[in-house]
Amino acid sequence: MLDHLSRVLREGADRPAVLGCTRSGSVRVRARCGEIADLADRYAAALHHGHGLTAGDTLGVAVRPGPRALALMLAAHRLGLRAAVLDPSAGPDVLLARLELARPALVVADAAAQAVAGWARGLARRASLELPRLDALGPVATAGPRRPGCAPALRSTGGRPPAGYDGDGDAVIVFTSGTTSAPRAVVHTRASVAAGMRAVAGLVRPQAGQAVLGGTFFVLVPSLAAGATVALPARSPKVLGRQVRRLEPSETYLTPPQLRGLDHLTGRVWTGSAPASAELLRRAKQAGATEAWGVYALTELFPAAAVEEAEKSAFDGDGDLLGHPLPGVTTRLADGGELLLSGAAARDRYLGELPDPWVRTGDRAHLDADGRIVLAGRCKDMVLRRAENIYPGLYEPALHLPGVELALLVGVPAGDGDERLVALVQPRRGTDPRRLRADLERPLARMGSARPDAVLLGEVPLAGRSRKPDRAAAARLCARELAR
């Protein structure tokens, strides 16, 4: 599909490809099809001729979603590179650990991702970023406008972009759970990425000439390849509401937190990345959506299942109905009820590990008589806040300062499937609580977007013969304390 997209962009060079909006919600063209195609060519030439990258090399990508990020991914695909997606908001310790594992030959970052010193300290604070130097483990180039202190621009030294790489191999690395000492990364091949995009196209069926609202790679590529125009959602809820009214998209893909504040919708609505209740889907249809779908997807397999509001509202069994597995997705239940998934769109392996055809979802589930997936809860430690997966193991070690006996990060229900992230810290005997709170500020600041909503000092509940921390009991304790 990426090869097909490149042809579509060339053939419709003057057609608007990616739209943005003003504060009033008015539509503006951010990039036309031909501009993205030309930019992808320039990036491919720069990566190959200017930096010597060839098939199989790893390219670190720290560029915010939009036309540049799409062009960079198209260039990486053309060269047969493996793109490691780097999230600067994860905090410096986590980011450095991930760079250490991926070892990219080059990191391409925009100015915001390099906001580390001097002129950019204010920008970094406003964006809630506290970053290490991205060049700590290798060279960096800048995509887009440079600012003082940024790395050199990504430019070609001459020569045409090479012919497209024809073959399979690793395509994308996306980091998930693990710890700072042993981060974990999902590795997708070119074949699994292609299968995932075909699955999205078969589910959503975007049409030429239509407007699609959504910002993820799996929305951009199938929609643009079908000849549709994609509008990137506004960050502000108020502006997003105006944007929907002005644009009236035929297809909309938003996360549940984005969807909750909208009172006007058009066409079909898709939501995922966090639990989507039947009530949320009903509200979407009451706001004007012709259909409202909840999509179950993982970093390891996107998408896996989908269910429309009418079917979900009619379900009266125990648990959360996720719908039928999508074509090509195979399900299995492990001991303990954990849902296992397999299929062409499944990740090949975790970085540094052997391939495994079965994805362990970390979700407990059962299959009803019709073969539909019904979610029953989570098996793994993960907090889902504002559609972002936060893995406590990545951040808890930083909280174990002198004066701390135990520290946990837990999720407390915040309504409609969302959670608040709470740090429960047990001080050592004799530790001054006020001094400890002051000392905790530094590791908390380095957590980036995973910074807790609240910090509570108290005793961490223990369980079992080994007296391990009891996360469920800790979450209940935090919920009671916050309610008080």
LUMLOVEX-86745 format. One record per atom (N, C-alpha, C): x, y, z. Coordinates in steps of 0.001 Angstrom, whole numbers, plus 500000, padded with zeros to 6 digits. Example, Ala and Ser with C-alpha at 12.3 -4.5 7.8 and 13.67 -1.06 7.14 Angstrom:
<recs>
513190494310507800/512300495500507800/513200496700507800/512850497750507080/513670498940507140/512900500030507870/
</recs>
This chain:
<recs>
500815498796500000/500000500000500000/500853501260500000/502038501212500644/502918502378500631/503428502663499223/503721501605498458/504120501816497058/502967502416496267/501754501901496499/500578502437495821/500349503889496216/500537504209497501/500364505586497962/501312506530497238/502558506124497041/503517506977496340/503017507310494940/502426506327494244/501887506574492893/500683507510492956/499798507295493946/498607508142494079/499001509594494345/500008509794495182/500465511153495483/500997511834494240/501697511103493387/502241511669492145/501117512001491167/500167511082491045/499104511269490047/498176512417490408/497983512656491695/497098513753492121/497879514867492784/498967515293492154/499928516203492781/499295517472493341/498279518025492659/497690519293493099/496573519118494124/496198517871494400/495085517638495312/495534517825496768/494712518498497598/495060518602499023/495164517214499644/496230516987500393/496443515691501032/496176515763502531/496831516704503200/496714516819504654/496203518214504991/495160518260505807/494547519525506204/494816519787507680/494911521051508011/494934521487509398/493760522402509614/493762523157510711/492680524117510916/493186525277511759/492490526393511649/492786527565512453/492034527467513774/492228528442514663/491525528414515948/490021528518515778/489580529125514684/488142529231514441/487570527948513856/488458526989513545/488007525735512946/488045525742511436/488467526868510836/488533526943509375/489600525990508844/489305525392507704/490208524411507104/491343525123506385/492558524610506563/493696525093505781/494498523900505281/495057524049504104/495832522969503498/497246522992504062/497646521917504703/499011521820505229/499967521254504194/499492520385503317/500362519805502289/499504519211501187/499965519396499958/499324518760498806/500036517452498499/499376516622497705/499919515288497428/501321515359496838/501499516234495848/502804516337495191/503893516822496125/503531517676497084/504520518179498036/505026517052498938/504127516171499365/504554515046500199/505437514100499401/505054513833498141/505857512945497284/507245513520497061/507322514826496785/508634515461496571/509474515423497841/508840515676498977/509565515665500245/510089514262500552/509287513247500257/509735511862500467/510945511552499588/510937512042498352/512094511847497461/513338512516498029/513181513758498503/514336514483499047/514871513795500294/513968513347501156/514415512649502360/515140511354502008/514614510606501024/515262509350500631/516662509618500095/516804510653499266/518120510991498725/519069511430499836/518552512224500788/519398512704501882/519845511559502779/518933510654503110/519289509531503976/520307508608503307/520137508398501998/521015507460501290/522342508106500897/522278509234500179/523506509863499681/524194510693500761/523395511412501576/523996512288502568/524481511582503819/523808510492504196/524147509816505452/524506508349505268/524449507861504042/524911506515503755/524022505397504257/522737505677504542/521851504634505045/521402503719503915/521405502433504174/520973501431503194/520039500440503867/519464499558503070/518479498588503563/519004497853504793/518150497771505819/518505497084507054/519003498000508148/519415499240507800/519858500193508820/518657500681509641/518937501135510861/517880501647511742/517893503170511738/516726503749511480/516544505200511489/515670505572512674/516181506402513585/515371506915514684/514502508060514196/513227508040514528/512283509068514070/511650509729515284/511922511019515464/511321511808516540/510704513057515919/509686512841515114/509014513917514379/507527513819514673/506916514928515009/505504514907515366/504649514571514146/503476513908514375/502634513459513263/502278514598512318/502291514300511026/501984515292510011/502670514939508704/502665515879507748/503243515605506433/504717515212506479/505527515864507339/506957515527507386/507166514108507893/506441513744508953/506581512392509486/506170511357508444/505086511621507706/504640510696506670/505684510582505565/506233511720505114/507253511693504067/508493510937504523/508853511099505779/510021510400506319/509791508889506342/508582508466506729/508274507042506743/508243506474505319/507743507243504365/507759506800502963/509191506648502464/510059507579502857/511465507497502454/512128506275503071/511845506015504342/512420504845505013/511946503558504343/510676503511503969/510139502334503280/510836502137501938/511033503223501227/511672503137499906/513080502559500005/513788502924501060/515173502474501220/515287501126501935/514177500607502456/514244499356503213/514820499540504605/514657500741505177/515180501010506518/514209500508507578/514712500388508779/513905500055509947/513737501338510752/512493501826510864/512225503094511553/511892502826513019/512710503359513925/512459503260515356/511737504525515800/510494504382516219/509682505532516601/510053505939518020/510537507167518178/511009507673519473/510029508714520002/509606508541521237/508658509459521860/509394510338522864/509697511581522511/510445512445523425/509737512696524742/508402512622524761/507674512937525994/507766511821527025/508415510699526689/508546509601527650/509523509936528767/510287511015528632/511258511390529658/512666510952529294/513682511623529838/515062511394529397/515598510008529718/515289509470530893/515843508168531255/515308507068530342/513994507098530113/513378506097529245/513871506260527807/513946507513527340/514379507746525963/515815507273525737/516693507545526678/518086507094526536/518178505570526523/517387504912527366/517395503450527388/516920502895526048/515927503544525464/515407503078524183/516413503326523052/517093504456523094/518143504717522104/519260503685522222/519568503328523455/520634502344523691/520262500997523076/518987500631523177/518544499342522641/518465499365521114/517880500431520549/517670500477519094/518950500778518327/519851501587518924/521113501972518290/520919502454516845/520144503507516639/519921503975515268/521195504528514642/521338504314513338/522470504875512603/522329506391512499/521091506879512546/520803508308512465/519460508550513146/519348509662513865/518068510101514409/517638511351513644/516432511334513098/515860512523512472/514796513068513411/514979514310513827/514091514917514818/513686516311514365/512487516721514753/512107518109514484/512606518987515631/512394520290515498/512951521224516477/512387520987517874/511094520628517964/510481520433519280/511156519297520040/511557518238519330/512191517100519979/513610517422520432/514179518491519933/515535518886520319/515533520043521303/514332520295521874/514191521435522776/514845521137524113/516155521338524200/516876520911525398/517647522028526099/517907523107525436/518772524108526067/518537525488525451/519022526503526144/519023527849525598/517643528336525221/517513528704523937/516266529279523429/515068528379523682/515277527055523783/514155526118523765/513684525685525142/514300526152526221/513875525666527533/512401525983527802/511973527177527413/510572527543527616/509646526662526804/510020526388525541/509222525514524688/509144524116525295/510261523638525798/510288522297526390/509348522222527595/509358523272528435/508483523259529602/507016523287529178/506695524131528188/505304524226527742/504829522910527149/505716522185526500/505353520898525901/505517519740526882/505816520042528143/506023519034529199/507145518074528845/508195518587528220/509325517742527829/510548518085528660/511234517066529117/512560517257529681/513424516199529021/514271516617528065/514901515662527162/516398515558527371/516947514366527111/518403514266527009/518820514764525635/520073514894525425/520533515221524081/520305513995523200/519625514211522071/519337513093521193/520595512535520537/521663513323520525/522890512844519888/523768512063520868/523197511705522026/523993510996523031/524538509678522501/523810509060521575/524237507755521062/524428507738519555/524536508880518920/524744508876517481/524359510205516848/524533510306515519/524256511564514818/522766511886514736/522461513176514638/521084513663514553/520988514639513387/519876514597512679/519577515569511628/518192516145511895/517976517378511442/516723518077511703/515797518002510500/514542517601510739/513502517658509715/512666518903509960/512469519693508916/511694520914509066/512546522083509511/511898523176509925/512643524387510305/513617524130511445/514814524677511315/515809524574512377/515703525797513285/516101525594514520/516202526681515479/517625526689516016/518045527785516624/519401527799517191/519621526619518124/520740525951517952/521065524803518774/520613523482518199/519829523502517093/519382522263516468/520501521616515662/520351520336515408/521286519607514551/521187520130513122/522186519821512268/522108520242510853/520854519696510181/520403520412509172/519202520005508452/519458518712507680/518400517934507496/518482516709506697/518485517116505230/519661517096504610/519807517517503220/520603516489502440/520314516425501148/521048515510500286/522323516165499778/523358515353499561/524598515871498967/524555515758497453/523405515408496922/523265515270495472/522893513859495107/522398513705493890/522018512387493423/520535512140493578/520013511309492692/518595510978492725/518332509928493798/517119509905494327/516814508847495307/516909507485494640/517402506488495351/517574505160494743/516233504506494448/516273503478493612/515064502713493321/514539502075494603/513247501843494644/512628501309495848/513126499917496196/513270499675497490/513703498367497978/512577497364497762/512889496212497204/511889495202496902/512192493958497733/511488493789498796/511720492636499668/511081492869501012/511127491845501871/510583491984503221/511714492372504170/511458492305505430/512437492697506432/511782493589507462/512538493966508486/512004494836509537/511615496190508971/510484496701509438/510010498000508961/509920499032510074/509387498640511230/509113499609512286/509437498997513641/510020499824514523/510199499472515934/509369500454516754/508481499928517593/507670500779518465/507861500287519894/508257501182520776/508555500800522160/507275500714522975/507259499724523885/506066499537524727/506479499479526189/506493498293526775/506707498163528216/508171497889528522/508418497171529612/509786496884530027/510199497783531178/511499497937531349/512053498829532365/513119499685531708/513642500672532452/514706501491531875/515965500663531644/516176499633532454/517351498784532249/517113497736531166/515839497423530896/515517496436529862/514233496853529154/514311497899528323/513109498343527614/512648497294526613/511383497344526246/510827496370525313/510299497092524085/510538496486522919/510125497121521670/509499496090520743/508398496483520114/507708495659519137/508368495870517769/508635494779517054/509218494861515718/508195494363514699/507776495250513811/506906494884512693/507734494790511419/507394493835510582/508040493712509281/507250494509508242/507823494632507070/507112495299505983/505807494560505678/505849493230505783/504649492431505494/503573492652506539/503925492711507834/502903492882508872/502317494289508856/503151495294508537/502629496662508407/501641496732507245/502008496119506117/501123496122504948/499805495421505265/499880494293505983/498662493562506339/497772494393507262/498382495118508201/497614495974509092/496898497084508350/497582497681507379/496954498759506610/495847498229505709/496033497008505168/494957496403504379/493740496128505257/493986495708506496/492881495442507417/492104496724507723/492816497825507917/492149499111508167/491331499521506950/491928499392505760/491220499769504533/489966498923504352/490057497620504678/488892496760504540/487808497062505560/488205497521506736/487234497839507782/486569499189507546/487379500219507283/486867501590507179/486365501916505773/487018501375504762/486670501601503353/486630503089502997/487733503818503171/487748505235502783/487547505382501272/486899506464500870/486568506680499456/487268507912498904/487599507874497618/488227509009496943/487330510239497040/487947511386497301/487214512645497371/486589512931498718/486621511977499643/486036512194500959/487043512850501904/486521513403502988/487373513962504036/487378513004505220/488573512657505689/488753511768506827/489451512546507936/488921512475509154/489527513157510291/490258512129511151/491569512288511297/492358511361512100/493833511645511889/494670511262512877/496070511654512783/497080510536512814/496648509271512955/497624508201513075/498104507731511700/499251507051511698/499821506514510469/498845505559509791/498114504765510604/497179503789510049/495877504434509590/495692505725509822/494597506478509215/495098507173507955/496261507808508062/496811508580506941/497021507722505697/497732506613505846/498147505859504661/496970505253503899/496082504451504546/494969503898503763/494046504961503176/493840506066503904/492940507117503413/493538507821502201/494796508237502301/495446508908501172/495593507967499991/495875506696500243/496016505732499154/494701505529498412/493568505729499108/492259505597498475/491834506874497755/492623507942497871/492280509202497223/491504510151498114/491380509826499402/490707510720500340/491686511785500841/491148512816501478/491952513862502097/491859513700503608/492973513850504306/493009513616505749/493205514933506489/492359515165507488/492495516337508355/493060515884509689/494130516534510143/494717516214511439/493873516862512538/493458516106513555/492582516665514595/493265517782515381/492530518829515666/493033519917516511/493252519392517925/494244519951518622/494533519503519983/493518520030520982/493071521258520806/492117521856521728/490727521263521511/490039520821522581/488682520282522408/487718521274521757/487831522555522126/486936523553521536/487193523714520051/488468523794519681/488808523941518259/488440522682517495/488615521513518114/488243520261517470/486753520245517160/485938520742518095/484505520805517840/484181521699516656/484847522854516577/484621523749515427/485108523102514137/486237522375514228/486805521721513048/485824520694512474/485208519899513345/484260518884512874/483064519543512194/482577520643512771/481422521329512176/481761521906510805/482963522449510649/483348523035509360/483642521943508321/484304520897508753/484782519871507813/483697518862507453/482855518488508420/481850517441508253/482447516201507584/483395515555508247/484084514413507645/483157513213507459/483471512400506447/482693511182506224/483155510069507148/484438510093507556/485000509126508484/485801509885509537/485629509520510797/486344510185511883/486961509130512782/488278509236513052/488935508327513993/489563509174515097/488979509088516300/489462509828517457/489552508886518647/490393509226519611/490450508453520849/489233508804521710/488848507932522661/487712508267523536/487826509618524235/489018510007524781/489081511343525393/488778512472524407/489191512327523143/488878513356522146/487389513359521816/486807512175521783/485417512037521354/484426512530522402/484792512403523673/483835512696524754/483301514119524722/484122515075524306/483698516468524378/482952516967523159/482678516115522166/482059516570520920/480546516381520955/479805517424520545/478343517336520512/477801517366519091/478725517355518098/478290517338516695/479246516440515916/478710515420515263/479510514505514472/478786514191513171/479566513742512175/478977513373510894/479609512072510413/478906511366509537/479452510157508946/479690509062509970/480632508200509669/480951507087510569/482102507495511496/481984507066512739/482968507412513768/483624506132514272/484950506187514414/485738505064514909/486548505547516103/486606504740517136/487397505140518304/488115503929518874/489296504163519423/490107503093519982/491242503669520796/492261502863521076/493418503223521907/493065503311523380/491799503139523712/491321503137525100/489928502516525066/489432502030526216/488100501423526223/487023502400525751/486145501901524886/485023502701524378/483739502038524844/483066502638525799/481847502053526358/480692502177525376/479648501365525610/478442501474524788/477822502860524936/477912503432526134/477361504766526366/478085505816525520/479409505724525441/480166506677524616/479774506539523147/479640505311522662/479255505099521262/477829505599521015/476940505402521985/475571505930521838/475588507449521750/476393508091522596/476466509563522554/476981510044521204/477915509289520613/478436509673519292/477325509645518246/476447508651518322/475347508584517348/474293509650517635/474078509942518926/473155511027519257/473666512373518768/475017512485518647/475619513733518157/475618513808516633/475130512757515956/474996512834514505/475722511770513709/476535510940514350/477248509893513629/476258508863513082/476470508437511843/475596507416511259/475924506037511824/477190505794512136/477642504573512793/478724504968513790/478839504204514883/479880504472515885/480524503139516247/481815503016515971/482530501756516125/483614501866517200/483720500837518019/484849500685518929/485836499712518311/487100500089518244/488127499262517610/489101498773518679/489312497473518732/490284496884519658/491574496665518891/492637497304519346/493918497234518643/495049497281519646/496178496739519264/497375496764520089/498538497215519235/499599497666519892/500821497965519150/501274496724518398/501059495557519005/501496494300518401/500613493843517244/499357494297517191/498449493861516120/497354494904515964/497394495609514850/496441496705514618/495804496512513240/494458496441513195/493465496299514268/493162494819514484/492513494492515618/492241493096515948/490748492756515909/489896493671516368/488454493422516408/487728494759516390/486446494718516063/485653495953516034/484199495617516312/483487496576516907/482076496383517220/481340497711517051/480134497647516453/479318498841516269/478401499031517465/477991500268517691/477222500627518891/475986499770519083/475231499510518012/473990498755518154/474264497363518707/475311496706518207/475661495377518687/476163495431520127/476961496453520433/477508496561521787/476411496873522797/475482497741522432/474395498102523351/473455496928523598/473330496045522605/472431494896522757/473050493783523591/474350493845523839/475033492791524593/474682492902526068/474195491810526650/473801491843528063/474568490839528908/475682490332528394/476498489396529156/477484490108530064/478286489330530759/479312489883531632/480534490271530811/481132491430531122/482343491866530450/482076492921529393/483132493285528672/483099494355527668/483201493732526280/482145493807525490/482139493209524155/483046493989523210/484028493302522624/484945493919521659/484570493591520220/483722492586520022/483279492239518679/483996491031518123/483685490732516868/484318489604516186/485763489948515818/486655488959515874/488006489194515346/487898489560513869/488727490477513419/488708490881512021/489240489749511140/488898489744509851/489354488674508953/490868488464509051/491268487199509199/492689486872509291/493235486854510697/492458487314511695/492906487326513089/492431486054513783/493339485325514385/493035484090515101/493147484338516599/492223483757517358/492209483955518812/492465482637519535/493004482762520753/493218481611521612/493265482116523045/492855481300523998/492916481683525411/493993480866526102/494891481537526790/495943480862527539/495412480482528912/496224479736529663/495855479425531047/495653480737531807/494585480813532563/494290482044533281/493392482975532502/493071482599531242/492133483389530452/492742484527529665/494086484603529598/494682485691528813/494397485483527332/494010486554526652/493703486512525227/494995486526524411/495138485553523529/496263485490522600/495732485718521192/496491486452520398/496083486777519031/497191486432518052/496793486076516840/497761485822515779/497154486275514460/497985486495513460/497495486921512151/498586487577511349/498277487878510094/499280488462509193/499756489827509669/498887490556510378/499250491901510838/499955491890512192/500181490711512766/500825490635514072/502307490945513972/502863491537515025/504288491849515055/505104490571514863/506289490708514327/507155489549514117/507751489052515435/508190490011516279/508877489639517524/509064490900518363/509660490731519527/510154491858520312/511652491979520048/512146493197520031/513542493441519682/514463492663520624/515353491874520029/516274491068520809/515735489709521193/514483489399520783/513882488111521103/513569487345519820/513250486067519959/512919485233518818/511486485501518367/511189485270517076/509812485452516595/508837484543517333/507609485030517479/506554484272518144/505245484612517432/504549483615516882/503322483920516128/502171484403516997/502228484150518313/501120484521519193/501454485773520004/500565486731519959/500692487970520734/499967487790522061/500691487975523152/500057487966524475/499517489367524732/498212489508524770/497604490835524861/497709491448526246/497859490603527291/497813491127528651/496399491374529128/495401491007528297/493988491178528651/493356489819528915/492572489730529977/491773488534530215/490479488651529424/490057487534528813/488874487585527962/488237486204527880/487040486153527293/486443484879526897/485773485088525547/485480483996524875/484820484047523572/483392483556523758/482420484337523264/481034483912523429/480677482878522364/479423482454522353/478993481386521451/479166481758519987/479156483040519681/479333483494518295/480784483752517937/481707483484518877/483121483707518593/483562485137518814/482693485953519426/483064487344519693/483963487431520932/484868488422520929/485783488622522053/485084489462523117/485100488970524354/484516489708525479/485618489918526508/485954491157526759/487049491500527669/486592491363529121/487481490784529949/487132490570531355/488058491306532312/489103491944531829/490031492659532707/491447492569532172/492417493082532946/493813493097532513/494640492124533344/495626491525532680/496567490641533373/497864491368533707/498249492340532895/499561492956533052/499446494332533709/500560494783534249/500608496089534899/500664497177533840/499595497904533697/499540498998532737/498457499962533184/498716501237533046/497723502262533357/497371502958532046/496084503125531814/495611503734530571/495037505103530896/495806506146530571/495386507510530890/495317508329529602/494151508892529349/493941509720528161/494461509014526906/494093507734526756/494420506906525585/495910506644525437/496680506846526501/498115506556526458/498426505417527416/499142504401526911/499568503291527762/500779503716528584/500681503584529899/501797503909530790/502169502649531552/503423502230531442/503892501007532068/504668501368533337/504129501029534507/504772501419535769/506231500990535873/506566499812535343/507937499314535459/508980500212534832/508551501065533889/509500501986533264/509904503121534199/509031503448535150/509225504674535923/509402504453537423/508926503346537946/508992503129539395/510415503120539951/511420502554539242/512771502564539824/513281503957540175/512874504970539397/513354506330539653/512808506899540951/511714506313541476/511105506824542708/511765506271543963/512626505277543809/513245504645544986/514491505427545415/514221506578545999/515282507461546483/515674507050547903/516799507570548413/517069507417549848/515889507995550636/515416507262551597/514241507705552341/512952507078551852/513015506282550744/511823505602550221/511950504112550489/510953503542551154/510927502101551423/510393501343550208/509236501772549694/508598501171548523/507892502272547747/507715502047546437/506982503018545621/506302502292544474/505045502600544252/504270502001543168/503569503090542373/503360502823541088/502480503638540255/501259502795539938/500073503301540246/498846502537540036/497812503413539340/496842502739538716/495756503446538061/494505503442538915/493850504588539003/492599504729539749/491509505112538754/490390504385538713/489343504694537733/488927506155537770/488807506737536556/488410508146536450/487144508307535627/486452507193535349/485194507270534610/485360506968533143/484423506184532591/484357505868531161/485640505233530646/486236504376531463/487406503624531016/488731504314531225/488723505592531579/489972506328531779/490469506099533208/491752506394533431/492341506223534752/493180507441535125/493311507668536419/494273508625536949/495507507843537368/496681508416537136/497929507771537523/498360508328538879/498550507440539849/498874507846541211/500154507157541665/501058507912542276/502262507343542884/501997507168544374/502108505924544845/501991505634546269/503393505352546793/503886506234547658/505272506174548138/505271505910549639/505967504857550028/506087504525551454/507433505016551972/507453506035552844/508731506559553353/509383505575554325/510704505623554386/511408504875555426/511112505513556784/511213504715557806/510946505235559153/511921506366559468/511390507460559978/512215508598560355/512423509619559257/511916509347558029/512076510291556918/511106511461557066/511603512668556821/510770513869556890/509873513906555640/508549513849555766/507662513824554599/507827515034553691/507985516221554284/508126517418553443/509417517374552640/510498516928553248/511761516805552537/511658515750551426/510966514651551723/510822513589550724/510026514089549524/508941514821549765/508165515363548636/509022516282547770/509867517072548407/510754517964547641/511759517148546827/512301516079547438/513280515246546732/512652514507545555/511361514174545680/510689513440544610/510429514290543374/510507515606543517/510191516482542392/511094516219541181/512381515942541439/513282515744540297/512933514486539488/512803513294540108/512414512141539287/511032512292538663/510120512979539351/508801513195538763/508886514059537513/509753515068537559/509908515964536399/510477515227535200/511255514169535455/511881513422534363/510957512355533768/509740512265534261/508805511279533734/508063511764532496/508204513024532146/507539513534530949/506033513345531030/505450512755529974/504001512609529912/503472511559530879/504369510802531530/503942509796532505/503950510332533932/504094511633534104/504084512199535465/502746511907536130/502767511438537396/501507511091538075/500596512301538277/499302512011538336/498318513049538649/498351513397540130/498781512443540955/498829512680542394/499930511822543005/500520512314544112/501522511568544871/501006511432546291/500857510200546765/500383509935548111/501494509266548911/501693509703550142/502641509055551045/501856508147551976/502265506887552039/501561505943552893/502174504570552770/501584503621553468/502115502253553477/501596501485552269/502503500831551555/502144500043550380/501640498677550847/500424498272550446/499909496960550846/500758495829550259/500920494751551023/501680493586550583/500762492371550575/501169491331549809/500340490131549715/501215488912549454/500691487730549798/501360486473549492/502497486153550442/503017484914550295/504124484488551149/505352485366550962/505563485800549711/506760486600549426/506595488055549835/505374488422550272/505098489801550711/505439490807549616/504969490504548403/505169491427547294/504122492534547341/504427493701546755/503420494770546714/502155494299546010/501018494605546592/499717494233546054/499161495434545284/499281495385543949/498895496546543140/497390496817543204/496594495752543197/495144495956543246/494732496623544555/495305496141545662/494981496745546955/495502498180547030/496677498429546432/497233499791546424/496331500737545637/495786500244544513/494885501083543712/493614501410544495/493082500412545222/491877500667546034/492172501663547141/493358501532547766/493753502464548824/493854503889548272/494486504035547130/494636505368546526/493282505964546156/492394505113545638/491048505609545278/490337506152546512/490443505419547634/489787505905548875/490399507204549333/491738507287549301/492410508505549772/492041509712548895/492004509504547585/491655510615546678/490213511036546876/489333510071547135/487918510407547356/487747511235548626/488622510995549606/488550511755550862/489104513157550705/
</recs>
